[in-house]
Amino acid sequence: MKNLFTLLLVLITATVFSQTKVSGFVTDDKGQGVPFANVVFKDSFKGTITNEEGRFYLESDTKYSTIVVSFVGYVTKEIELLERSNYKMEIVLEEEAAALDEVVIVSGKQSKKNNPAIDILRKIWENRRDNGVKKFDQYAYDKYEKLEFDLNTIDSALIKSKIFKGMEFIFDEVDTSRVTGNTYLPIFINEAFSKVYGDNKLKDVKEVLEGNKNSGFDNNNTLIAYLKDLYADYDIYDNYLKFFDKAFTSPLSRTGIDVYNYALIDSTFRGDKWCYNIVYYPRRKNELTFKGDFWVNDTTWAIKEINMQATKSANLNWVRDVYIEQEYDVLNDSTFLITRDYFMSDFSFRDKEEARGIYGKRTTLYDNYKFDIPKPKEFYKSQVDPYQYEVYNRPDDFWEQNRLEKLNGDEQSVYKMLDTLKTVPRFKALYSIGSILASGYYEVDNFDVGPVFSIFGFNEAEGFRVRLGGRTYFGQNDPWRLEGFGAYGFRDQRLKYGLSGKILLDRKSRLTAYGGFRKDVEQTGASLTSTTDVLGRNLASSSLVTVGANDRLTRIKLGTVGFSIEPAKNFNVRLTGSYRVLRTATETFSINYLKEDGTIGDDVHQPEVELGFFYTPKRKTTGYGVERTTINSGDFASIYLGYTKGLKDVLGGDFDYQRIQGLYTQPWNIGGIGRLTTTVEAGKTFGDVNISLLNPIPGNQTLFSIYNTFSQLDFYEFVSDEYVSVHFQHNFGGRIFQRIPWIRDLNLREVIGFRTVIGNISQSNIDLNRSNIVYQAPTQPYYEYSVGIGNIFKVFRIDFNVRGNYLNEVSHPDARKYGFTGSFGFDF
């Protein structure tokens, strides 16, 4: 009964929304699936190729009566379509006896020698810089982009599920994917129209948003921006294409012949251009590769059409399918320019075809190309107001004029359906649950309670710790925000609390005022670069499980006030004044120091003024309020340079000193061998200060792998007043494991790391010390290295860490030579 209902649902929606739909299985006469066979509607260019198992799905808004199935070495077969929708067809191809001695069957490994497809590929490499907008000094074009989310694999069980009680009307909009053949329900749509300007001499691009329209959810700009970043613009002529933070080898890559098989299977006119058709598919499993085909012109060697589908075995999490189509048109009979780009992903927690998931689809159309019209350099550098009311409230006639592709039936109705859905109480409840999981906060009117993930903690000073906080939240573009927390430790029986606020004074320059106060317990030896984040708290301060005694903790009272401004995009300048009071938090840890009058001080009162410069090139953000959301975290460089002045005898300040610090973190996508992250930190303190104001080399006594710390060092094992630290971490993404037959199917990923630091401590600071910490600085470079296995059950990574030196039993009696740490994460 279930299958009958599903079939009826599919047939009904097929009749409403499409004219012709076909799906099936292509096999040879031995019953084996025929991968990469061509399936097209007769007398059209509308077609597809079968997947690795020989399965296919094809649809068109036009009514067709015949499909043609062909493959090199097999007899071409025409099949009459008796219905508008023809599902689960079984098509058997017979080998073409007369051609068996003349052709190479497109299966298995293809030769790299005497292969006409590879000869064509080499011509593409030679001419790839002579095509597209890169051929001109300047360019401009119109860009229309449509983003859509769909719930897929709709069946009767889902429709009857209690979770959708009261929301059954949404299933009136069910349709069928032309790529996978699965039913789906549109749940979100966004449209944007932009003017794009570029200058190849200046190497600059600027996109000006003219209009934006979405399905009606007021707070979905972060979702839109995140999806756009996942589907970031790409150039198929590049050697590697970055999707989901992974580098896929392009089928047009110069290294493509090492990872793909290529076969020339056809040649004919595409429009008015004679083109060759080349099929490609991976040489090995588990690599980040595609399968598909492309049409290439025989004179310019430019791509006319291409489709790419990620292989099922690709080492990619949470993404069940990736499908890409691009179409190009000809300018002045020589230059090929992209006109249409379609990108679809099938997100799912399970890989099985019957599992439900979410389609993420992006359709981008390009039109009205103009060239060699220069604009001044200031045009590209000038800041644009991130929010203009009229851009997000364009009338319908604007979209009728600028929408480069008409909305189909389900897209037209999704706006109305979603506006209605927002009024259903059950949907509001489901939306709240999803919001908590995504943001970590529980929404109560205009106040968010949380973050829920930091409620519980433990440390030697507080024992078991409970924390509850919240923030004001009227919307993601709030011009001001207040945030606070309260915490209680059951061992020390003390209350901790914090409150901070910030207000955006000028939206264009992002002039912001901020301030706050915190009373808490902190592990001040957990990072090199100092911070005045008034509510910040590191993992070392509340880790539930530690290696050895994590008792070198400090009670801190910290107040701050300051201003920040962004004079240029992603360049931020901050001026912060702070006042802190520091005391030891345990009986086994001392911060004592020798005062000028010969007495011993056991606490620190210290005002500071800090001037900080932050530069994050290529960072992408969403929102225009006092807090913006970064949507491409970990994908851009981060540079910090700071100067701090400690004030003595001002508000009772104990020390007079100056500190300079710098930090540079850079991620590197290194082609087909993974992703490298590098960090360099350096700093020096001028003047005599106690241990609380020095720079302890950040140890890590937790069981978590924490980047930019030293896993085999204890807290305060090394103390310095000048230092240089270097960290390297490289994730191969499974490039090694995928070549081991008995382990490749686990989709594990290899991670290696190396970290080192060198530093010094002045004699005057040593003489000042009266704490129970013996000052030792890494005057000879200290180093560690690690090897790790990631993607265990898709969420866990374990690292084996080795301490390289400073193993003397006298000077470092408790040195930990080996250790294991781990981390959790939902990475693609």
C-alpha positions in Angstrom: 0.0 0.0 0.0 2.9 2.3 0.8 4.6 1.8 -2.5 1.2 2.2 -4.4 0.6 5.5 -2.6 4.1 6.8 -3.4 3.7 5.8 -7.0 0.4 7.6 -7.3 1.9 10.7 -5.7 4.8 10.7 -8.1 2.5 10.2 -11.1 0.2 13.0 -10.0 3.0 15.5 -9.5 4.6 14.5 -12.7 1.5 15.2 -14.7 1.2 18.6 -13.0 4.7 19.9 -13.3 6.4 18.2 -16.2 5.7 16.8 -19.6 8.2 13.9 -19.9 10.1 11.9 -17.2 12.2 8.8 -17.6 14.2 6.7 -15.2 15.8 3.3 -15.5 18.7 0.9 -15.6 21.0 0.3 -18.6 22.7 -3.1 -18.7 24.6 -5.3 -21.2 23.4 -8.7 -22.3 25.1 -10.3 -19.3 23.0 -8.1 -16.9 25.9 -5.9 -15.9 25.2 -2.2 -15.6 26.7 0.0 -18.3 28.2 3.2 -16.7 28.4 6.5 -18.6 26.0 5.5 -21.4 24.3 8.4 -23.2 20.5 8.8 -22.8 18.9 11.6 -24.7 15.4 12.6 -25.9 15.3 11.9 -29.7 15.9 15.0 -31.9 17.1 17.1 -29.0 20.2 18.0 -27.0 18.4 17.2 -23.8 20.1 14.2 -22.2 22.1 12.6 -19.4 24.6 9.8 -18.8 24.2 6.7 -16.6 25.9 6.6 -13.2 28.5 4.0 -12.1 25.8 1.4 -11.7 24.1 2.2 -15.0 21.1 4.0 -13.6 19.7 7.3 -15.0 17.0 9.8 -14.7 15.9 12.3 -17.3 13.1 14.9 -17.6 12.0 17.8 -19.8 9.2 20.3 -19.8 8.7 19.4 -23.5 6.8 16.3 -24.4 9.0 13.6 -26.1 7.9 10.2 -27.4 11.3 8.5 -27.8 14.7 8.2 -26.0 17.9 7.2 -27.6 20.5 5.1 -25.6 24.0 4.8 -26.9 27.5 3.8 -25.9 30.7 3.2 -27.8 30.9 -0.5 -28.8 27.1 -1.1 -28.4 24.2 -1.0 -30.8 22.3 2.3 -30.4 18.8 1.7 -29.1 15.7 3.8 -29.6 12.9 3.2 -27.1 9.4 4.6 -27.5 7.8 6.3 -24.5 4.3 5.2 -24.0 3.5 7.5 -21.0 4.5 10.9 -20.0 6.2 9.4 -17.0 8.2 6.2 -17.5 10.0 4.9 -14.4 12.2 1.9 -13.6 12.8 1.1 -17.3 15.2 -1.8 -17.9 17.2 -1.3 -21.1 19.6 -3.9 -22.5 22.3 -2.9 -24.9 23.8 -5.4 -27.3 27.5 -5.3 -28.3 28.1 -4.1 -31.8 29.9 -7.1 -33.4 31.2 -5.2 -36.4 32.9 -2.6 -34.2 34.4 -4.8 -31.6 37.8 -4.9 -33.4 37.8 -1.1 -34.1 36.8 0.7 -30.9 37.8 0.8 -27.3 34.9 0.1 -24.9 34.6 2.9 -22.4 35.1 1.0 -19.2 38.0 0.3 -16.9 41.4 2.0 -17.3 41.9 4.1 -20.4 45.3 4.4 -22.1 47.2 7.7 -21.7 48.9 7.0 -25.0 47.3 7.3 -28.5 44.1 8.5 -26.8 42.4 11.2 -28.9 40.5 12.4 -25.9 43.8 13.3 -24.1 45.1 15.0 -27.3 42.0 17.2 -27.1 42.5 17.8 -23.4 46.0 19.1 -24.0 44.6 21.6 -26.5 42.2 22.8 -23.9 45.1 23.4 -21.5 46.9 25.4 -24.1 43.9 27.7 -24.8 42.1 27.9 -21.5 43.4 31.4 -20.7 42.1 32.7 -24.1 38.4 32.1 -23.1 36.0 33.8 -20.7 36.2 37.2 -19.1 39.9 36.8 -18.3 40.6 37.6 -22.0 39.6 41.2 -21.4 41.1 44.0 -19.4 37.8 44.9 -17.8 34.4 43.3 -17.9 30.8 43.7 -16.5 27.7 41.5 -16.6 24.3 40.9 -15.0 24.0 38.0 -12.6 20.8 36.3 -11.5 21.1 33.7 -8.8 18.4 31.4 -7.4 19.0 29.3 -4.2 16.6 26.6 -3.1 16.4 24.1 -0.3 14.2 21.0 -0.8 13.3 18.1 1.5 13.7 15.0 -0.6 12.6 11.4 -0.7 9.0 12.2 0.2 6.8 9.1 0.7 3.5 8.3 2.3 5.1 7.5 5.7 6.6 11.0 5.9 3.3 12.6 4.8 1.4 10.7 7.5 4.1 11.3 10.2 2.9 13.0 13.4 5.6 15.5 13.0 3.7 17.1 10.1 0.3 17.1 11.8 -1.4 20.3 10.9 1.0 21.0 8.1 -0.3 18.5 5.5 -1.0 21.3 3.0 2.7 21.6 2.3 2.8 18.3 0.5 0.7 19.8 -2.3 4.0 21.2 -3.7 5.8 17.9 -4.1 7.9 17.5 -7.3 10.5 15.1 -8.7 14.2 15.9 -9.2 15.4 15.8 -12.8 18.9 14.6 -11.6 18.1 11.9 -9.0 14.5 11.0 -9.8 13.6 11.4 -6.1 10.5 13.3 -5.0 11.1 16.5 -3.1 9.3 19.3 -1.3 10.6 23.0 -1.7 11.1 24.5 1.7 13.1 27.6 1.0 13.9 29.8 -1.9 16.0 33.0 -2.4 16.5 35.2 -5.5 19.2 37.8 -6.1 20.0 40.1 -9.0 23.5 41.8 -9.1 25.7 43.8 -11.3 29.3 42.4 -11.4 32.3 44.5 -12.4 35.9 43.2 -12.8 39.3 44.5 -13.8 41.9 41.9 -14.7 44.7 44.5 -14.5 43.8 45.5 -11.0 42.9 41.9 -10.1 39.7 43.2 -8.5 36.0 42.2 -8.6 33.0 44.0 -7.2 29.5 42.7 -7.0 26.7 45.3 -6.4 23.4 43.7 -5.2 20.4 45.3 -6.9 17.6 43.1 -5.6 17.1 40.3 -3.1 14.0 38.3 -2.4 13.4 35.2 -0.2 10.7 32.8 1.0 9.7 35.0 3.9 11.9 34.0 6.8 13.2 37.2 8.3 16.3 35.7 9.8 17.7 33.5 7.0 20.5 35.8 5.7 23.1 33.7 7.5 21.6 30.5 5.9 21.7 32.1 2.5 25.3 33.4 2.9 26.5 30.0 4.2 24.9 28.2 1.2 26.5 30.7 -1.2 29.9 30.1 0.4 29.5 26.3 0.0 28.7 26.9 -3.7 31.3 29.6 -4.1 32.1 30.7 -7.7 34.6 28.4 -9.4 36.3 28.2 -12.8 36.2 24.7 -14.4 39.5 25.5 -16.1 41.3 25.6 -12.7 43.2 22.5 -11.7 41.2 22.2 -8.5 37.6 23.2 -7.6 36.8 24.0 -4.0 33.5 22.7 -2.7 32.5 22.1 0.9 36.0 23.1 2.0 37.5 20.3 -0.2 39.6 20.5 -3.3 38.1 18.3 -6.1 40.3 17.6 -9.1 38.8 19.3 -12.1 38.2 17.1 -15.2 40.0 19.8 -17.1 43.0 19.9 -14.7 46.6 19.4 -16.0 46.8 16.6 -13.4 43.5 15.1 -14.7 45.1 12.3 -16.7 46.5 10.9 -13.4 43.1 10.6 -11.7 40.6 10.4 -14.6 39.9 8.1 -17.6 39.0 10.0 -20.7 37.2 8.7 -23.9 36.1 10.5 -27.1 32.7 9.1 -27.9 31.0 11.6 -30.3 31.3 14.7 -32.5 28.5 16.9 -33.9 27.2 20.4 -34.0 26.1 22.0 -30.7 24.2 25.0 -31.9 26.3 26.3 -34.8 29.7 25.0 -33.5 31.2 21.6 -34.3 32.1 20.0 -30.9 33.7 16.8 -29.6 32.0 14.9 -26.7 34.4 13.4 -24.1 33.3 11.1 -21.3 35.5 11.1 -18.1 35.4 9.0 -14.9 37.8 8.4 -12.0 40.7 5.9 -12.1 40.4 5.1 -8.4 37.7 5.1 -5.7 37.5 7.4 -2.8 39.2 10.4 -4.4 37.6 13.8 -4.7 36.7 13.4 -8.3 33.7 13.7 -10.7 32.3 11.6 -13.5 30.4 13.1 -16.5 31.1 14.4 -20.0 31.8 17.7 -21.8 31.5 19.1 -25.3 34.4 21.1 -26.5 34.7 23.3 -29.7 37.1 22.0 -32.4 38.7 25.4 -33.1 38.9 27.5 -29.9 39.1 24.4 -27.7 36.7 26.1 -25.3 34.1 24.2 -23.4 30.5 24.5 -24.8 28.8 22.3 -22.2 29.9 20.3 -19.2 28.3 18.2 -16.5 30.0 16.9 -13.4 28.7 14.5 -10.8 30.7 13.6 -7.7 31.5 9.9 -7.5 29.6 8.0 -4.8 32.8 6.8 -3.3 34.3 10.3 -2.9 35.6 11.0 0.7 32.9 13.5 1.5 30.7 13.6 4.6 27.0 14.4 4.8 26.8 15.0 1.1 25.1 12.1 -0.8 25.3 13.6 -4.3 26.8 16.6 -6.1 25.7 17.5 -9.6 26.9 20.4 -11.8 25.9 21.7 -15.2 27.5 24.6 -17.1 26.6 26.1 -20.5 28.6 28.6 -22.5 27.8 30.8 -25.4 30.0 32.3 -28.2 30.9 36.0 -28.4 32.3 37.4 -31.7 32.6 33.8 -33.0 35.7 33.2 -30.8 35.2 33.8 -27.1 33.1 31.4 -25.0 31.3 33.0 -22.0 29.4 31.2 -19.3 25.6 31.8 -19.5 24.2 29.2 -17.1 25.5 27.4 -14.0 23.5 24.8 -12.1 24.8 23.2 -8.9 22.8 20.7 -6.8 23.8 18.9 -3.6 22.0 16.2 -1.7 22.7 16.6 2.0 21.9 13.6 4.2 23.1 11.9 7.4 22.8 8.5 5.7 24.2 7.4 2.3 21.4 5.0 1.4 19.3 6.2 -1.5 16.0 5.7 0.4 17.2 7.9 3.2 15.7 11.4 3.4 17.8 14.5 2.9 17.9 18.0 1.8 18.6 19.2 -1.7 20.6 22.5 -1.9 20.3 23.9 -5.4 21.8 27.0 -7.0 21.0 28.3 -10.5 23.1 31.2 -11.8 22.5 32.9 -15.1 24.8 35.5 -16.7 23.8 38.1 -19.3 24.5 41.5 -20.8 28.3 41.1 -21.0 30.3 44.4 -21.6 34.0 44.7 -21.9 37.0 47.1 -21.7 35.1 49.9 -19.9 37.6 50.9 -17.1 36.5 52.1 -13.7 38.8 53.9 -11.2 40.6 51.9 -8.6 38.5 53.7 -5.9 35.4 52.1 -7.3 36.5 48.7 -6.3 37.9 49.8 -2.9 34.9 51.9 -1.7 32.7 50.4 0.9 29.0 49.8 0.1 26.3 50.1 2.7 25.5 46.4 3.5 21.8 47.1 3.8 19.6 49.2 1.6 15.8 48.9 2.3 14.8 49.1 -1.4 17.2 46.3 -2.4 15.3 43.8 -0.2 11.8 45.2 -1.0 11.8 45.3 -4.8 8.3 45.2 -6.4 7.1 42.3 -8.6 7.7 44.1 -11.8 11.5 44.4 -10.9 11.7 40.6 -10.8 9.6 40.2 -13.9 12.2 42.3 -15.7 15.4 41.0 -14.2 14.7 37.4 -13.5 16.7 35.7 -16.3 14.9 32.5 -15.9 11.2 32.1 -15.1 10.2 30.3 -11.9 8.7 26.9 -12.5 5.4 25.8 -10.9 6.8 24.6 -7.5 9.1 27.7 -7.2 6.2 30.1 -7.8 4.1 28.5 -5.1 6.8 28.1 -2.5 6.6 31.7 -1.4 3.0 31.5 -0.6 3.3 28.1 1.0 6.2 29.2 3.3 4.4 32.4 4.4 1.5 30.2 5.4 3.7 27.7 7.1 5.2 30.4 9.4 1.8 30.7 11.1 1.5 27.0 12.1 2.3 26.5 15.8 3.9 23.1 15.2 6.2 24.5 12.7 7.3 27.2 15.1 8.2 24.5 17.6 10.2 22.6 15.1 11.9 25.8 14.0 12.9 26.5 17.6 14.5 23.1 18.0 16.5 23.6 14.8 17.5 27.1 16.0 18.9 25.7 19.3 21.0 23.1 17.6 22.4 25.6 15.1 23.1 28.6 17.4 23.3 27.1 20.8 20.7 29.5 22.2 17.1 29.0 23.2 14.9 31.9 22.0 12.5 33.6 24.5 10.8 36.6 22.9 13.7 39.0 22.4 16.1 37.3 24.6 18.3 34.2 23.9 19.2 31.8 26.8 22.5 30.0 26.4 24.8 29.0 25.0 23.4 25.6 26.1 26.7 23.8 25.2 28.6 25.5 28.0 26.3 24.9 30.9 28.5 22.3 32.7 32.2 22.3 33.4 34.8 21.2 35.9 38.2 22.5 37.2 40.3 22.1 40.3 39.3 25.4 41.8 35.6 25.4 41.3 34.9 21.7 41.2 31.7 21.0 39.3 30.5 24.2 37.7 27.1 25.3 36.3 26.8 28.2 34.0 23.7 29.9 32.5 23.8 33.0 30.3 21.9 34.9 27.7 21.8 37.8 25.3 19.4 40.3 23.8 18.3 39.3 20.3 15.7 41.2 18.3 17.2 40.0 15.0 20.6 39.2 13.5 21.0 42.9 12.5 20.6 44.4 15.9 22.4 47.8 16.3 23.2 47.0 19.9 23.5 43.9 22.1 23.8 43.0 25.8 25.2 39.7 26.9 25.7 38.2 30.4 26.1 35.0 32.4 26.1 33.7 35.9 28.0 30.6 37.2 28.5 28.7 40.4 31.2 26.4 41.5 30.2 23.7 44.0 33.7 23.3 45.4 34.6 26.9 46.1 31.0 27.8 46.6 31.4 31.1 44.8 29.3 33.0 42.3 30.9 34.2 39.1 29.2 36.5 36.6 29.8 38.7 33.6 28.1 41.4 31.6 29.0 43.0 28.3 27.5 45.4 25.8 28.2 46.9 22.4 26.6 49.4 20.2 27.1 50.2 16.5 27.5 53.9 16.1 28.1 54.1 12.4 27.1 51.3 10.0 29.3 52.3 7.1 32.6 52.6 9.0 31.4 50.1 11.6 32.4 52.4 14.4 31.5 50.5 17.6 31.6 51.2 21.3 31.9 48.3 23.7 32.5 47.5 27.4 31.9 45.0 30.1 32.9 43.3 33.4 33.7 39.7 34.4 34.4 38.0 37.7 35.5 34.4 37.0 38.2 31.7 37.3 40.5 31.4 34.3 43.5 29.4 33.0 45.6 32.3 32.0 48.4 30.1 30.6 46.3 28.7 27.8 47.3 31.1 25.0 50.2 33.2 24.0 48.5 36.2 22.4 46.7 38.1 25.2 43.0 39.0 24.9 40.6 41.4 26.5 37.5 39.6 25.5 35.5 40.3 28.6 33.3 37.2 28.4 35.8 34.9 26.7 36.7 31.6 28.3 39.0 28.9 27.1 38.4 25.1 27.1 41.3 24.6 29.5 39.4 26.4 32.2 36.5 24.0 32.3 37.6 20.7 30.8 35.8 17.8 32.4 38.8 15.5 32.1 42.5 16.6 32.3 46.0 15.0 32.4 47.5 15.7 35.7 46.3 18.4 38.1 44.9 21.4 36.3 45.3 23.5 39.4 47.3 26.6 38.2 44.2 28.7 37.9 43.6 32.4 38.5 40.7 34.4 39.9 40.1 37.3 37.6 38.1 40.5 37.7 38.3 42.2 34.3 36.7 45.4 33.2 37.0 46.8 29.7 35.8 49.7 27.6 36.8 50.6 24.0 36.1 51.5 20.4 36.6 49.7 17.1 36.4 50.9 13.5 36.8 49.3 10.1 38.4 51.9 7.8 38.7 49.3 5.0 37.0 46.0 4.3 38.1 43.3 6.7 40.6 45.7 8.4 39.7 46.5 12.0 41.3 48.9 14.5 40.5 48.6 18.2 41.5 50.8 21.1 40.7 49.2 24.5 41.2 50.2 28.0 41.1 47.5 30.7 41.5 47.0 34.4 42.1 43.6 35.9 42.6 42.2 39.4 44.3 38.8 39.6 44.6 36.4 42.5 45.4 32.7 42.7 42.4 30.4 42.7 44.0 27.4 44.5 46.3 26.7 47.4 48.7 24.8 45.2 49.4 27.7 42.8 51.1 31.0 43.6 51.5 34.3 41.6 53.6 36.0 44.3 56.2 38.5 43.4 58.8 40.8 45.0 57.6 44.4 45.4 59.9 47.4 45.2 59.5 48.0 49.0 60.8 44.4 49.6 57.4 43.0 50.6 55.7 40.1 48.8 52.7 40.8 46.6 50.1 38.1 46.2 47.7 39.8 43.9 47.9 42.2 40.8 45.9 45.3 40.1 46.7 46.4 36.5 45.2 48.9 34.1 46.2 48.6 30.4 45.7 50.4 27.2 45.8 48.2 24.0 45.9 49.3 20.4 45.1 46.3 18.1 45.1 45.9 14.3 43.2 43.0 12.8 43.3 42.1 9.1 41.3 39.1 7.7 41.6 39.2 3.9 38.9 37.3 2.0 36.7 36.9 5.1 33.0 36.7 4.2 30.4 37.9 6.6 26.6 38.3 6.7 24.5 40.9 8.4 25.0 44.6 9.0 24.3 44.9 12.8 26.7 45.2 15.7 27.6 41.5 15.4 28.1 39.9 12.0 28.4 36.2 11.3 31.4 34.8 9.5 30.4 32.3 6.9 33.7 31.0 5.7 35.5 30.3 9.0 38.9 28.8 8.6 39.1 29.7 5.0 41.0 33.1 5.2 44.2 34.4 6.7 44.1 36.2 10.1 46.7 38.8 10.9 47.0 40.6 14.3 49.4 43.2 15.5 49.0 44.7 18.9 50.7 47.1 21.3 49.8 47.2 25.0 50.9 49.7 27.6 50.7 48.8 31.3 50.1 51.8 33.6 51.7 51.9 37.0 50.3 54.0 39.8 47.2 54.7 37.7 44.2 53.4 39.6 46.6 51.6 41.8 48.4 49.9 38.9 51.3 47.6 40.0 53.5 47.5 36.9 54.8 49.7 34.2 55.5 47.8 30.9 55.0 47.6 27.2 54.2 44.6 25.1 54.1 44.0 21.4 52.5 40.9 19.9 51.8 39.5 16.4 49.9 36.5 15.1 49.5 35.3 11.5 47.4 32.2 10.6 47.0 31.1 7.0 45.2 28.1 5.6 46.5 26.6 2.3 44.6 24.3 -0.1 47.5 22.4 -1.6 45.9 20.9 -4.8 45.2 17.2 -4.5 47.2 16.5 -1.3 44.9 18.2 1.2 44.9 21.3 3.4 47.7 22.9 5.4 47.2 25.4 8.3 50.1 27.4 9.5 50.4 29.9 12.4 53.3 32.1 13.5 53.1 34.0 16.8 55.8 36.4 18.2 55.9 38.8 21.1 58.0 40.6 23.6 57.3 42.3 26.9 59.5 45.3 27.9 59.6 45.9 31.7 59.5 43.8 34.8 56.2 42.0 35.6 55.0 39.0 37.6 54.0 35.6 36.2 50.3 36.7 35.6 51.5 39.3 33.0 54.2 37.2 31.4 53.7 34.8 28.4 53.5 31.2 29.5 54.0 28.8 26.6 50.4 27.4 26.2 50.4 23.8 27.4 47.4 21.5 27.1 46.5 19.2 29.9 43.1 18.4 28.5 42.2 15.4 26.3 41.2 17.6 23.4 43.3 18.5 20.4 43.5 22.3 20.7 45.2 24.0 17.8 48.0 26.5 18.7 48.8 24.8 22.0 51.4 22.2 22.9 49.8 18.9 23.8 52.7 17.5 25.8 53.4 20.6 27.9 51.8 21.3 31.3 50.5 24.8 32.1 53.3 27.1 33.1 56.0 24.5 32.3 57.7 27.2 30.2 57.4 30.9 31.0 58.8 33.7 28.8 58.8 37.4 28.2 59.8 37.0 24.5 58.9 34.2 22.1 58.4 33.0 18.6 56.0 30.0 18.0 55.3 28.1 14.8 52.5 25.6 14.2 51.9 23.4 11.1 48.9 21.1 10.7 48.2 19.2 7.5 45.1 17.2 6.7 45.6 14.9 3.7 41.9 14.3 3.4 42.3 10.5 2.9 44.8 10.7 0.0 46.9 8.0 1.6 44.3 5.7 3.1 42.3 5.7 -0.2 45.1 3.7 -1.8 44.9 0.9 0.7 42.2 -1.6 -0.4 41.2 -3.0 3.0 40.9 0.5 4.6 39.7 2.8 1.8 36.0 2.2 2.4 36.3 3.6 5.9 36.9 7.1 4.4 39.4 7.9 7.1 41.6 11.0 6.8 45.3 11.4 7.8 46.4 14.4 9.8 50.0 15.3 10.8 51.2 18.2 12.9 54.4 19.9 14.0 54.8 22.7 16.5 57.8 24.5 17.9 58.6 27.5 20.1 61.7 29.4 21.2 61.8 32.0 23.9 63.6 33.8 26.7 63.1 35.2 30.1 65.0 38.1 31.5 67.0 37.9 34.7 65.2 40.8 36.2 61.9 39.0 35.8 63.4 35.8 37.3 64.6 38.0 40.3 61.1 39.3 40.7 59.6 35.8 40.9 58.3 34.6 44.3 55.7 32.2 43.0 55.9 28.4 43.3 56.7 28.2 39.6 60.4 27.9 38.6 60.8 30.1 35.5 62.2 28.1 32.5 62.1 29.5 29.0 62.6 27.4 25.8 66.0 29.0 25.0 66.6 26.0 22.7 63.6 25.3 20.4 61.1 23.0 22.0 59.1 20.9 19.5 56.4 18.3 19.2 54.9 16.4 16.4 51.7 14.4 15.9 50.0 11.9 13.6 46.3 11.5 13.6 43.4 9.6 12.1 40.3 11.8 11.4 36.8 11.2 10.1 36.2 8.2 12.5 32.5 7.7 12.3 32.5 11.0 10.4 32.8 13.1 13.6 35.9 12.1 15.6 39.6 12.5 15.3 42.4 11.0 17.5 46.0 12.3 17.6 49.1 10.6 18.8 51.4 13.3 20.1 55.2 13.0 20.7 57.4 15.4 22.7 60.6 15.9 20.9 63.0 17.3 23.6 63.3 18.7 27.1 63.0 15.2 28.5 65.7 15.5 31.2 64.5 13.8 34.4 66.1 16.5 36.6 64.9 19.7 35.0 61.6 18.2 33.7 60.8 15.3 35.9 57.2 15.0 35.0 57.6 15.5 31.2 55.0 13.6 29.2 56.8 12.1 26.2 53.7 10.6 24.5 50.0 11.3 24.7 46.7 11.0 22.9 44.2 13.8 22.3 41.0 13.9 20.3 38.4 16.3 18.8 34.9 16.2 17.5 33.6 18.1 14.5 31.0 18.0 11.7 33.2 18.5 8.7 32.4 17.8 5.1 
